Amino acid sequence: MSAATKAKLSAANKGRKHGPLSAAAKAKISAKLKGRTLSAAAKAKISAALRGKKRGPMSAATKAKIARALKGRKYPNRRRAYGSQQRARVNLLRGRVYRHRNRLYARRYNHSKRTKVRARQGRQRGR
């Protein structure tokens, strides 16, 4: 970057607020970011940046605040309770089930028998 460009940028940013955001500004940013979906690459970058970072010891007050926020949740230590479609997808990816003629079957030690597992909508398919 040339010295002239740096001077232009410096002049443009003079007098600009850099302090904490107002409640209205935070609400505006929050509304804008709601519902966005991150790409796999973006998630990987965030994950890599946060990996290995340690947080300092928490005070008793902080722990109580976190406990209060999580109270009443069905799965407080899990990010999401899977629905039937999501669970079927996860099982397929992890190799617990396999697809044959668009039906899902459980992997068993005895591969000669095909045990049907729940289909997409959570209903039992065919007998």
N, CA, C and O atoms as CSV, one atom per row, in Angstrom:
chain,resi,resn,atom,element,x,y,z
A,1,MET,N,N,0.850,-1.175,0.000
A,1,MET,CA,C,0.000,0.000,0.000
A,1,MET,C,C,0.895,1.236,0.000
A,1,MET,O,O,1.836,1.332,0.787
A,2,SER,N,N,0.595,2.170,-0.880
A,2,SER,CA,C,1.429,3.364,-0.989
A,2,SER,C,C,1.121,4.337,0.150
A,2,SER,O,O,0.091,4.228,0.814
A,3,ALA,N,N,2.023,5.279,0.360
A,3,ALA,CA,C,1.867,6.274,1.429
A,3,ALA,C,C,0.639,7.156,1.166
A,3,ALA,O,O,-0.057,7.554,2.100
A,4,ALA,N,N,0.380,7.458,-0.115
A,4,ALA,CA,C,-0.772,8.299,-0.467
A,4,ALA,C,C,-2.083,7.587,-0.111
A,4,ALA,O,O,-3.008,8.211,0.409
A,5,THR,N,N,-2.159,6.292,-0.390
A,5,THR,CA,C,-3.366,5.510,-0.082
A,5,THR,C,C,-3.578,5.442,1.422
A,5,THR,O,O,-4.700,5.572,1.910
A,6,LYS,N,N,-2.470,5.232,2.162
A,6,LYS,CA,C,-2.565,5.187,3.624
A,6,LYS,C,C,-3.086,6.506,4.178
A,6,LYS,O,O,-3.896,6.523,5.105
A,7,ALA,N,N,-2.622,7.601,3.611
A,7,ALA,CA,C,-3.055,8.936,4.064
A,7,ALA,C,C,-4.540,9.133,3.787
A,7,ALA,O,O,-5.258,9.678,4.626
A,8,LYS,N,N,-5.010,8.695,2.615
A,8,LYS,CA,C,-6.431,8.800,2.273
A,8,LYS,C,C,-7.290,8.006,3.253
A,8,LYS,O,O,-8.306,8.501,3.742
A,9,LEU,N,N,-6.871,6.759,3.537
A,9,LEU,CA,C,-7.615,5.918,4.471
A,9,LEU,C,C,-7.635,6.529,5.862
A,9,LEU,O,O,-8.664,6.517,6.538
A,10,SER,N,N,-6.511,7.055,6.283
A,10,SER,CA,C,-6.410,7.680,7.595
A,10,SER,C,C,-7.361,8.857,7.702
A,10,SER,O,O,-8.045,9.014,8.713
A,11,ALA,N,N,-7.410,9.687,6.665
A,11,ALA,CA,C,-8.297,10.859,6.659
A,11,ALA,C,C,-9.773,10.426,6.666
A,11,ALA,O,O,-10.606,11.053,7.321
A,12,ALA,N,N,-10.080,9.372,5.948
A,12,ALA,CA,C,-11.462,8.900,5.872
A,12,ALA,C,C,-11.944,8.351,7.216
A,12,ALA,O,O,-13.125,8.458,7.547
A,13,ASN,N,N,-11.026,7.765,7.989
A,13,ASN,CA,C,-11.415,7.161,9.266
A,13,ASN,C,C,-11.301,8.096,10.462
A,13,ASN,O,O,-11.645,7.707,11.578
A,14,LYS,N,N,-10.826,9.319,10.253
A,14,LYS,CA,C,-10.684,10.267,11.356
A,14,LYS,C,C,-12.069,10.641,11.907
A,14,LYS,O,O,-12.999,10.917,11.149
A,15,GLY,N,N,-12.183,10.643,13.216
A,15,GLY,CA,C,-13.434,11.043,13.854
A,15,GLY,C,C,-14.470,9.937,13.906
A,15,GLY,O,O,-15.573,10.160,14.407
A,16,ARG,N,N,-14.155,8.764,13.411
A,16,ARG,CA,C,-15.088,7.650,13.400
A,16,ARG,C,C,-15.095,6.956,14.764
A,16,ARG,O,O,-14.044,6.795,15.384
A,17,LYS,N,N,-16.258,6.553,15.222
A,17,LYS,CA,C,-16.358,5.902,16.529
A,17,LYS,C,C,-15.890,4.452,16.434
A,17,LYS,O,O,-16.257,3.734,15.503
A,18,HIS,N,N,-15.086,4.032,17.393
A,18,HIS,CA,C,-14.615,2.648,17.444
A,18,HIS,C,C,-15.016,1.989,18.753
A,18,HIS,O,O,-14.691,0.825,18.985
A,19,GLY,N,N,-15.709,2.713,19.600
A,19,GLY,CA,C,-16.056,2.225,20.935
A,19,GLY,C,C,-17.128,1.160,20.917
A,19,GLY,O,O,-17.461,0.623,19.860
A,20,PRO,N,N,-17.687,0.841,22.115
A,20,PRO,CA,C,-18.723,-0.191,22.197
A,20,PRO,C,C,-19.973,0.211,21.406
A,20,PRO,O,O,-20.308,1.391,21.301
A,21,LEU,N,N,-20.650,-0.794,20.855
A,21,LEU,CA,C,-21.842,-0.539,20.042
A,21,LEU,C,C,-23.050,-0.253,20.928
A,21,LEU,O,O,-23.152,-0.759,22.046
A,22,SER,N,N,-23.956,0.562,20.413
A,22,SER,CA,C,-25.196,0.833,21.140
A,22,SER,C,C,-26.124,-0.374,21.005
A,22,SER,O,O,-25.905,-1.243,20.161
A,23,ALA,N,N,-27.161,-0.421,21.841
A,23,ALA,CA,C,-28.112,-1.536,21.809
A,23,ALA,C,C,-28.812,-1.598,20.447
A,23,ALA,O,O,-29.066,-2.684,19.926
A,24,ALA,N,N,-29.121,-0.437,19.876
A,24,ALA,CA,C,-29.797,-0.391,18.573
A,24,ALA,C,C,-28.899,-0.957,17.472
A,24,ALA,O,O,-29.352,-1.701,16.602
A,25,ALA,N,N,-27.607,-0.585,17.529
A,25,ALA,CA,C,-26.657,-1.073,16.525
A,25,ALA,C,C,-26.486,-2.588,16.643
A,25,ALA,O,O,-26.415,-3.290,15.634
A,26,LYS,N,N,-26.421,-3.092,17.889
A,26,LYS,CA,C,-26.292,-4.538,18.108
A,26,LYS,C,C,-27.503,-5.280,17.567
A,26,LYS,O,O,-27.372,-6.335,16.947
A,27,ALA,N,N,-28.699,-4.712,17.809
A,27,ALA,CA,C,-29.936,-5.345,17.333
A,27,ALA,C,C,-29.965,-5.400,15.813
A,27,ALA,O,O,-30.409,-6.388,15.227
A,28,LYS,N,N,-29.490,-4.336,15.182
A,28,LYS,CA,C,-29.457,-4.253,13.722
A,28,LYS,C,C,-28.527,-5.322,13.139
A,28,LYS,O,O,-28.872,-5.995,12.168
A,29,ILE,N,N,-27.347,-5.467,13.744
A,29,ILE,CA,C,-26.381,-6.470,13.289
A,29,ILE,C,C,-26.943,-7.865,13.507
A,29,ILE,O,O,-26.824,-8.735,12.645
A,30,SER,N,N,-27.560,-8.072,14.673
A,30,SER,CA,C,-28.134,-9.371,15.006
A,30,SER,C,C,-29.206,-9.763,14.002
A,30,SER,O,O,-29.231,-10.900,13.532
A,31,ALA,N,N,-30.094,-8.826,13.667
A,31,ALA,CA,C,-31.174,-9.098,12.705
A,31,ALA,C,C,-30.602,-9.451,11.334
A,31,ALA,O,O,-31.127,-10.324,10.643
A,32,LYS,N,N,-29.539,-8.779,10.951
A,32,LYS,CA,C,-28.923,-9.012,9.649
A,32,LYS,C,C,-28.294,-10.407,9.564
A,32,LYS,O,O,-28.331,-11.047,8.513
A,33,LEU,N,N,-27.709,-10.878,10.690
A,33,LEU,CA,C,-26.993,-12.148,10.680
A,33,LEU,C,C,-27.898,-13.352,10.966
A,33,LEU,O,O,-27.465,-14.494,10.807
A,34,LYS,N,N,-29.123,-13.121,11.378
A,34,LYS,CA,C,-30.038,-14.226,11.708
A,34,LYS,C,C,-30.343,-15.036,10.452
A,34,LYS,O,O,-30.585,-14.478,9.382
A,35,GLY,N,N,-30.329,-16.362,10.599
A,35,GLY,CA,C,-30.715,-17.230,9.492
A,35,GLY,C,C,-29.638,-17.494,8.456
A,35,GLY,O,O,-29.888,-18.207,7.485
A,36,ARG,N,N,-28.451,-16.940,8.635
A,36,ARG,CA,C,-27.405,-17.174,7.641
A,36,ARG,C,C,-26.848,-18.576,7.817
A,36,ARG,O,O,-26.871,-19.121,8.921
A,37,THR,N,N,-26.355,-19.153,6.752
A,37,THR,CA,C,-25.744,-20.477,6.817
A,37,THR,C,C,-24.298,-20.345,6.374
A,37,THR,O,O,-23.999,-19.716,5.359
A,38,LEU,N,N,-23.415,-20.940,7.139
A,38,LEU,CA,C,-21.996,-20.872,6.822
A,38,LEU,C,C,-21.596,-22.051,5.937
A,38,LEU,O,O,-22.131,-23.152,6.066
A,39,SER,N,N,-20.660,-21.803,5.049
A,39,SER,CA,C,-20.167,-22.886,4.199
A,39,SER,C,C,-19.273,-23.797,5.031
A,39,SER,O,O,-18.833,-23.415,6.116
A,40,ALA,N,N,-19.006,-24.980,4.536
A,40,ALA,CA,C,-18.157,-25.939,5.251
A,40,ALA,C,C,-16.751,-25.367,5.437
A,40,ALA,O,O,-16.118,-25.589,6.469
A,41,ALA,N,N,-16.268,-24.632,4.440
A,41,ALA,CA,C,-14.930,-24.040,4.533
A,41,ALA,C,C,-14.879,-22.989,5.634
A,41,ALA,O,O,-13.907,-22.919,6.386
A,42,ALA,N,N,-15.925,-22.172,5.728
A,42,ALA,CA,C,-15.980,-21.131,6.756
A,42,ALA,C,C,-16.036,-21.758,8.145
A,42,ALA,O,O,-15.381,-21.287,9.075
A,43,LYS,N,N,-16.828,-22.831,8.277
A,43,LYS,CA,C,-16.932,-23.533,9.568
A,43,LYS,C,C,-15.578,-24.122,9.962
A,43,LYS,O,O,-15.189,-24.082,11.129
A,44,ALA,N,N,-14.856,-24.675,8.962
A,44,ALA,CA,C,-13.545,-25.266,9.231
A,44,ALA,C,C,-12.563,-24.203,9.714
A,44,ALA,O,O,-11.769,-24.451,10.621
A,45,LYS,N,N,-12.621,-23.016,9.104
A,45,LYS,CA,C,-11.735,-21.919,9.506
A,45,LYS,C,C,-12.014,-21.486,10.943
A,45,LYS,O,O,-11.090,-21.284,11.731
A,46,ILE,N,N,-13.309,-21.346,11.278
A,46,ILE,CA,C,-13.696,-20.944,12.636
A,46,ILE,C,C,-13.245,-22.000,13.628
A,46,ILE,O,O,-12.710,-21.679,14.690
A,47,SER,N,N,-13.464,-23.261,13.278
A,47,SER,CA,C,-13.080,-24.373,14.143
A,47,SER,C,C,-11.573,-24.360,14.395
A,47,SER,O,O,-11.131,-24.540,15.530
A,48,ALA,N,N,-10.782,-24.148,13.336
A,48,ALA,CA,C,-9.324,-24.127,13.463
A,48,ALA,C,C,-8.868,-22.961,14.334
A,48,ALA,O,O,-7.926,-23.092,15.116
A,49,ALA,N,N,-9.540,-21.820,14.194
A,49,ALA,CA,C,-9.162,-20.634,14.961
A,49,ALA,C,C,-9.456,-20.819,16.452
A,49,ALA,O,O,-8.708,-20.332,17.299
A,50,LEU,N,N,-10.544,-21.521,16.770
A,50,LEU,CA,C,-10.935,-21.695,18.172
A,50,LEU,C,C,-10.277,-22.914,18.824
A,50,LEU,O,O,-10.253,-23.018,20.050
A,51,ARG,N,N,-9.756,-23.815,18.034
A,51,ARG,CA,C,-9.194,-25.050,18.569
A,51,ARG,C,C,-7.973,-24.761,19.438
A,51,ARG,O,O,-7.085,-24.002,19.048
A,52,GLY,N,N,-7.940,-25.371,20.611
A,52,GLY,CA,C,-6.783,-25.231,21.498
A,52,GLY,C,C,-6.823,-24.005,22.381
A,52,GLY,O,O,-5.941,-23.836,23.223
A,53,LYS,N,N,-7.826,-23.132,22.221
A,53,LYS,CA,C,-7.897,-21.940,23.068
A,53,LYS,C,C,-8.471,-22.333,24.422
A,53,LYS,O,O,-9.512,-22.985,24.507
A,54,LYS,N,N,-7.787,-21.932,25.459
A,54,LYS,CA,C,-8.248,-22.248,26.801
A,54,LYS,C,C,-8.917,-21.021,27.385
A,54,LYS,O,O,-8.494,-19.887,27.158
A,55,ARG,N,N,-9.954,-21.272,28.131
A,55,ARG,CA,C,-10.630,-20.175,28.814
A,55,ARG,C,C,-10.192,-20.218,30.271
A,55,ARG,O,O,-9.965,-21.288,30.836
A,56,GLY,N,N,-10.078,-19.040,30.867
A,56,GLY,CA,C,-9.613,-18.941,32.247
A,56,GLY,C,C,-10.572,-19.599,33.217
A,56,GLY,O,O,-11.678,-19.978,32.832
A,57,PRO,N,N,-10.162,-19.742,34.482
A,57,PRO,CA,C,-11.058,-20.350,35.465
A,57,PRO,C,C,-12.290,-19.474,35.680
A,57,PRO,O,O,-12.192,-18.247,35.728
A,58,MET,N,N,-13.456,-20.124,35.808
A,58,MET,CA,C,-14.706,-19.376,35.972
A,58,MET,C,C,-15.018,-19.175,37.441
A,58,MET,O,O,-14.759,-20.041,38.276
A,59,SER,N,N,-15.580,-18.012,37.737
A,59,SER,CA,C,-16.004,-17.745,39.114
A,59,SER,C,C,-17.299,-18.507,39.384
A,59,SER,O,O,-17.955,-18.978,38.454
A,60,ALA,N,N,-17.661,-18.624,40.652
A,60,ALA,CA,C,-18.893,-19.324,41.037
A,60,ALA,C,C,-20.109,-18.605,40.449
A,60,ALA,O,O,-21.084,-19.247,40.057
A,61,ALA,N,N,-20.047,-17.272,40.389
A,61,ALA,CA,C,-21.167,-16.490,39.844
A,61,ALA,C,C,-21.364,-16.791,38.357
A,61,ALA,O,O,-22.495,-16.914,37.887
A,62,THR,N,N,-20.259,-16.908,37.622
A,62,THR,CA,C,-20.341,-17.201,36.189
A,62,THR,C,C,-20.921,-18.586,35.957
A,62,THR,O,O,-21.765,-18.782,35.083
A,63,LYS,N,N,-20.448,-19.564,36.768
A,63,LYS,CA,C,-20.968,-20.931,36.647
A,63,LYS,C,C,-22.461,-20.976,36.930
A,63,LYS,O,O,-23.210,-21.676,36.249
A,64,ALA,N,N,-22.891,-20.224,37.941
A,64,ALA,CA,C,-24.321,-20.187,38.293
A,64,ALA,C,C,-25.129,-19.577,37.154
A,64,ALA,O,O,-26.235,-20.030,36.861
A,65,LYS,N,N,-24.575,-18.547,36.511
A,65,LYS,CA,C,-25.264,-17.884,35.403
A,65,LYS,C,C,-25.434,-18.842,34.226
A,65,LYS,O,O,-26.495,-18.873,33.602
A,66,ILE,N,N,-24.399,-19.622,33.919
A,66,ILE,CA,C,-24.459,-20.594,32.828
A,66,ILE,C,C,-25.473,-21.686,33.169
A,66,ILE,O,O,-26.266,-22.091,32.319
A,67,ALA,N,N,-25.444,-22.158,34.418
A,67,ALA,CA,C,-26.377,-23.201,34.856
A,67,ALA,C,C,-27.814,-22.726,34.732
A,67,ALA,O,O,-28.691,-23.482,34.314
A,68,ARG,N,N,-28.055,-21.466,35.097
A,68,ARG,CA,C,-29.414,-20.894,35.003
A,68,ARG,C,C,-29.865,-20.828,33.547
A,68,ARG,O,O,-31.028,-21.091,33.242
A,69,ALA,N,N,-28.956,-20.480,32.660
A,69,ALA,CA,C,-29.296,-20.352,31.235
A,69,ALA,C,C,-29.612,-21.715,30.621
A,69,ALA,O,O,-30.456,-21.813,29.730
A,70,LEU,N,N,-28.935,-22.774,31.096
A,70,LEU,CA,C,-29.125,-24.108,30.517
A,70,LEU,C,C,-30.246,-24.897,31.182
A,70,LEU,O,O,-30.670,-25.930,30.664
A,71,LYS,N,N,-30.726,-24.418,32.323
A,71,LYS,CA,C,-31.747,-25.157,33.060
A,71,LYS,C,C,-33.013,-25.307,32.232
A,71,LYS,O,O,-33.483,-24.346,31.622
A,72,GLY,N,N,-33.563,-26.515,32.215
A,72,GLY,CA,C,-34.797,-26.759,31.478
A,72,GLY,C,C,-34.573,-27.264,30.064
A,72,GLY,O,O,-35.526,-27.687,29.409
A,73,ARG,N,N,-33.351,-27.232,29.579
A,73,ARG,CA,C,-33.078,-27.746,28.238
A,73,ARG,C,C,-33.035,-29.257,28.276
A,73,ARG,O,O,-32.581,-29.850,29.254
A,74,LYS,N,N,-33.508,-29.879,27.211
A,74,LYS,CA,C,-33.561,-31.334,27.169
A,74,LYS,C,C,-32.150,-31.926,27.071
A,74,LYS,O,O,-31.834,-32.896,27.761
A,75,TYR,N,N,-31.310,-31.349,26.221
A,75,TYR,CA,C,-29.948,-31.834,26.042
A,75,TYR,C,C,-28.986,-30.656,26.220
A,75,TYR,O,O,-28.537,-30.092,25.222
A,76,PRO,N,N,-28.659,-30.271,27.439
A,76,PRO,CA,C,-27.841,-29.077,27.622
A,76,PRO,C,C,-26.412,-29.203,27.113
A,76,PRO,O,O,-25.786,-28.199,26.771
A,77,ASN,N,N,-25.884,-30.434,27.059
A,77,ASN,CA,C,-24.499,-30.604,26.617
A,77,ASN,C,C,-24.378,-30.909,25.139
A,77,ASN,O,O,-23.268,-30.997,24.614
A,78,ARG,N,N,-25.504,-31.072,24.458
A,78,ARG,CA,C,-25.510,-31.375,23.045
A,78,ARG,C,C,-26.021,-30.158,22.298
A,78,ARG,O,O,-26.904,-29.454,22.790
A,79,ARG,N,N,-25.487,-29.905,21.135
A,79,ARG,CA,C,-25.917,-28.725,20.386
A,79,ARG,C,C,-27.313,-28.866,19.836
A,79,ARG,O,O,-28.058,-27.888,19.777
A,80,ARG,N,N,-27.687,-30.081,19.425
A,80,ARG,CA,C,-28.994,-30.246,18.794
A,80,ARG,C,C,-29.474,-31.663,19.015
A,80,ARG,O,O,-28.700,-32.614,18.910
A,81,ALA,N,N,-30.745,-31.802,19.320
A,81,ALA,CA,C,-31.341,-33.136,19.359
A,81,ALA,C,C,-31.780,-33.428,17.927
A,81,ALA,O,O,-32.581,-32.685,17.361
A,82,TYR,N,N,-31.264,-34.494,17.346
A,82,TYR,CA,C,-31.535,-34.775,15.947
A,82,TYR,C,C,-32.987,-35.165,15.709
A,82,TYR,O,O,-33.602,-35.846,16.529
A,83,GLY,N,N,-33.527,-34.725,14.577
A,83,GLY,CA,C,-34.819,-35.196,14.116
A,83,GLY,C,C,-34.600,-36.498,13.357
A,83,GLY,O,O,-33.455,-36.894,13.139
A,84,SER,N,N,-35.663,-37.166,12.953
A,84,SER,CA,C,-35.516,-38.481,12.318
A,84,SER,C,C,-34.744,-38.398,11.000
A,84,SER,O,O,-33.941,-39.281,10.698
A,85,GLN,N,N,-34.981,-37.342,10.211
A,85,GLN,CA,C,-34.269,-37.214,8.935
A,85,GLN,C,C,-32.782,-36.989,9.169
A,85,GLN,O,O,-31.937,-37.610,8.526
A,86,GLN,N,N,-32.477,-36.090,10.103
A,86,GLN,CA,C,-31.070,-35.782,10.395
A,86,GLN,C,C,-30.369,-37.014,10.953
A,86,GLN,O,O,-29.225,-37.291,10.593
A,87,ARG,N,N,-31.050,-37.760,11.834
A,87,ARG,CA,C,-30.462,-38.947,12.439
A,87,ARG,C,C,-30.159,-39.986,11.360
A,87,ARG,O,O,-29.112,-40.632,11.391
A,88,ALA,N,N,-31.085,-40.144,10.400
A,88,ALA,CA,C,-30.879,-41.100,9.306
A,88,ALA,C,C,-29.654,-40.704,8.487
A,88,ALA,O,O,-28.860,-41.562,8.103
A,89,ARG,N,N,-29.499,-39.401,8.219
A,89,ARG,CA,C,-28.353,-38.916,7.462
A,89,ARG,C,C,-27.045,-39.173,8.207
A,89,ARG,O,O,-26.058,-39.615,7.619
A,90,VAL,N,N,-27.055,-38.888,9.516
A,90,VAL,CA,C,-25.851,-39.081,10.332
A,90,VAL,C,C,-25.475,-40.554,10.369
A,90,VAL,O,O,-24.304,-40.902,10.221
A,91,ASN,N,N,-26.470,-41.427,10.568
A,91,ASN,CA,C,-26.197,-42.864,10.611
A,91,ASN,C,C,-25.629,-43.354,9.287
A,91,ASN,O,O,-24.737,-44.203,9.263
A,92,LEU,N,N,-26.148,-42.818,8.182
A,92,LEU,CA,C,-25.664,-43.200,6.860
A,92,LEU,C,C,-24.205,-42.772,6.683
A,92,LEU,O,O,-23.381,-43.534,6.176
A,93,LEU,N,N,-23.897,-41.537,7.110
A,93,LEU,CA,C,-22.534,-41.025,6.975
A,93,LEU,C,C,-21.552,-41.783,7.858
A,93,LEU,O,O,-20.402,-41.991,7.474
A,94,ARG,N,N,-21.999,-42.193,9.032
A,94,ARG,CA,C,-21.102,-42.884,9.965
A,94,ARG,C,C,-21.014,-44.377,9.685
A,94,ARG,O,O,-20.288,-45.095,10.373
A,95,GLY,N,N,-21.740,-44.847,8.688
A,95,GLY,CA,C,-21.637,-46.248,8.304
A,95,GLY,C,C,-22.457,-47.189,9.161
A,95,GLY,O,O,-22.264,-48.402,9.087
A,96,ARG,N,N,-23.370,-46.667,9.975
A,96,ARG,CA,C,-24.201,-47.530,10.807
A,96,ARG,C,C,-25.307,-48.182,9.991
A,96,ARG,O,O,-25.787,-49.265,10.326
A,97,VAL,N,N,-25.703,-47.510,8.919
A,97,VAL,CA,C,-26.727,-48.058,8.039
A,97,VAL,C,C,-26.244,-47.927,6.605
A,97,VAL,O,O,-25.297,-47.191,6.329
A,98,TYR,N,N,-26.891,-48.637,5.694
A,98,TYR,CA,C,-26.555,-48.486,4.284
A,98,TYR,C,C,-27.852,-48.405,3.488
A,98,TYR,O,O,-28.912,-48.818,3.960
A,99,ARG,N,N,-27.755,-47.871,2.283
A,99,ARG,CA,C,-28.923,-47.672,1.432
A,99,ARG,C,C,-28.909,-48.724,0.333
A,99,ARG,O,O,-27.895,-48.949,-0.327
A,100,HIS,N,N,-30.066,-49.367,0.152
A,100,HIS,CA,C,-30.215,-50.324,-0.936
A,100,HIS,C,C,-31.598,-50.112,-1.526
A,100,HIS,O,O,-32.598,-50.210,-0.814
A,101,ARG,N,N,-31.666,-49.819,-2.829
A,101,ARG,CA,C,-32.935,-49.513,-3.500
A,101,ARG,C,C,-33.724,-48.453,-2.738
A,101,ARG,O,O,-34.931,-48.574,-2.527
A,102,ASN,N,N,-33.003,-47.413,-2.334
A,102,ASN,CA,C,-33.553,-46.240,-1.653
A,102,ASN,C,C,-34.216,-46.568,-0.313
A,102,ASN,O,O,-35.079,-45.823,0.153
A,103,ARG,N,N,-33.814,-47.677,0.304
A,103,ARG,CA,C,-34.265,-47.988,1.658
A,103,ARG,C,C,-33.036,-48.096,2.548
A,103,ARG,O,O,-31.962,-48.490,2.094
A,104,LEU,N,N,-33.201,-47.744,3.820
A,104,LEU,CA,C,-32.079,-47.808,4.745
A,104,LEU,C,C,-32.118,-49.115,5.527
A,104,LEU,O,O,-33.171,-49.529,6.012
A,105,TYR,N,N,-30.953,-49.763,5.643
A,105,TYR,CA,C,-30.836,-51.005,6.384
A,105,TYR,C,C,-29.726,-50.874,7.417
A,105,TYR,O,O,-28.701,-50.237,7.171
A,106,ALA,N,N,-29.944,-51.487,8.580
A,106,ALA,CA,C,-28.935,-51.454,9.639
A,106,ALA,C,C,-27.792,-52.395,9.286
A,106,ALA,O,O,-28.008,-53.455,8.700
A,107,ARG,N,N,-26.573,-52.001,9.647
A,107,ARG,CA,C,-25.434,-52.884,9.446
A,107,ARG,C,C,-25.393,-53.861,10.609
A,107,ARG,O,O,-25.370,-53.449,11.769
A,108,ARG,N,N,-25.384,-55.137,10.307
A,108,ARG,CA,C,-25.335,-56.182,11.323
A,108,ARG,C,C,-24.152,-57.083,11.022
A,108,ARG,O,O,-23.585,-57.027,9.931
A,109,TYR,N,N,-23.777,-57.912,11.985
A,109,TYR,CA,C,-22.682,-58.850,11.750
A,109,TYR,C,C,-23.097,-59.897,10.728
A,109,TYR,O,O,-22.286,-60.334,9.911
A,110,ASN,N,N,-24.377,-60.303,10.779
A,110,ASN,CA,C,-24.882,-61.258,9.812
A,110,ASN,C,C,-25.410,-60.462,8.609
A,110,ASN,O,O,-26.532,-59.956,8.635
A,111,HIS,N,N,-24.595,-60.359,7.562
A,111,HIS,CA,C,-24.961,-59.509,6.428
A,111,HIS,C,C,-25.977,-60.161,5.498
A,111,HIS,O,O,-26.470,-59.514,4.574
A,112,SER,N,N,-26.297,-61.439,5.729
A,112,SER,CA,C,-27.249,-62.093,4.842
A,112,SER,C,C,-28.663,-61.587,5.107
A,112,SER,O,O,-29.495,-61.576,4.200
A,113,LYS,N,N,-28.946,-61.162,6.359
A,113,LYS,CA,C,-30.268,-60.621,6.676
A,113,LYS,C,C,-30.211,-59.107,6.597
A,113,LYS,O,O,-29.262,-58.486,7.074
A,114,ARG,N,N,-31.218,-58.525,6.000
A,114,ARG,CA,C,-31.295,-57.070,5.955
A,114,ARG,C,C,-32.354,-56.638,6.945
A,114,ARG,O,O,-33.531,-56.961,6.781
A,115,THR,N,N,-31.946,-55.908,7.975
A,115,THR,CA,C,-32.894,-55.421,8.965
A,115,THR,C,C,-33.260,-54.001,8.583
A,115,THR,O,O,-32.401,-53.122,8.519
A,116,LYS,N,N,-34.531,-53.787,8.330
A,116,LYS,CA,C,-34.957,-52.464,7.898
A,116,LYS,C,C,-34.982,-51.509,9.090
A,116,LYS,O,O,-35.432,-51.859,10.181
A,117,VAL,N,N,-34.498,-50.322,8.857
A,117,VAL,CA,C,-34.553,-49.286,9.891
A,117,VAL,C,C,-35.504,-48.200,9.434
A,117,VAL,O,O,-35.989,-48.202,8.303
A,118,ARG,N,N,-35.755,-47.287,10.327
A,118,ARG,CA,C,-36.708,-46.227,10.036
A,118,ARG,C,C,-36.367,-45.485,8.757
A,118,ARG,O,O,-35.210,-45.146,8.509
A,119,ALA,N,N,-37.377,-45.240,7.958
A,119,ALA,CA,C,-37.171,-44.501,6.706
A,119,ALA,C,C,-37.215,-43.010,7.005
A,119,ALA,O,O,-37.315,-42.604,8.163
A,120,ARG,N,N,-37.138,-42.190,5.950
A,120,ARG,CA,C,-37.006,-40.747,6.106
A,120,ARG,C,C,-38.031,-40.106,7.039
A,120,ARG,O,O,-37.667,-39.317,7.911
A,121,GLN,N,N,-39.309,-40.438,6.861
A,121,GLN,CA,C,-40.340,-39.769,7.656
A,121,GLN,C,C,-40.498,-40.394,9.036
A,121,GLN,O,O,-41.360,-39.964,9.803
A,122,GLY,N,N,-39.698,-41.389,9.370
A,122,GLY,CA,C,-39.780,-41.984,10.686
A,122,GLY,C,C,-40.764,-43.140,10.737
A,122,GLY,O,O,-41.031,-43.665,11.818
A,123,ARG,N,N,-41.312,-43.552,9.597
A,123,ARG,CA,C,-42.260,-44.680,9.565
A,123,ARG,C,C,-41.521,-45.934,9.134
A,123,ARG,O,O,-40.463,-45.868,8.507
A,124,GLN,N,N,-42.091,-47.068,9.478
A,124,GLN,CA,C,-41.528,-48.349,9.047
A,124,GLN,C,C,-41.944,-48.569,7.594
A,124,GLN,O,O,-43.125,-48.436,7.273
A,125,ARG,N,N,-41.007,-48.900,6.715
A,125,ARG,CA,C,-41.321,-49.099,5.304
A,125,ARG,C,C,-41.417,-50.574,4.998
A,125,ARG,O,O,-40.553,-51.346,5.415
A,126,GLY,N,N,-42.438,-50.983,4.285
A,126,GLY,CA,C,-42.554,-52.340,3.760
A,126,GLY,C,C,-42.309,-53.439,4.783
A,126,GLY,O,O,-41.639,-53.205,5.789
A,127,ARG,N,N,-42.813,-54.571,4.556
A,127,ARG,CA,C,-42.594,-55.720,5.463
A,127,ARG,C,C,-42.038,-56.893,4.705
A,127,ARG,O,O,-41.789,-57.946,5.293
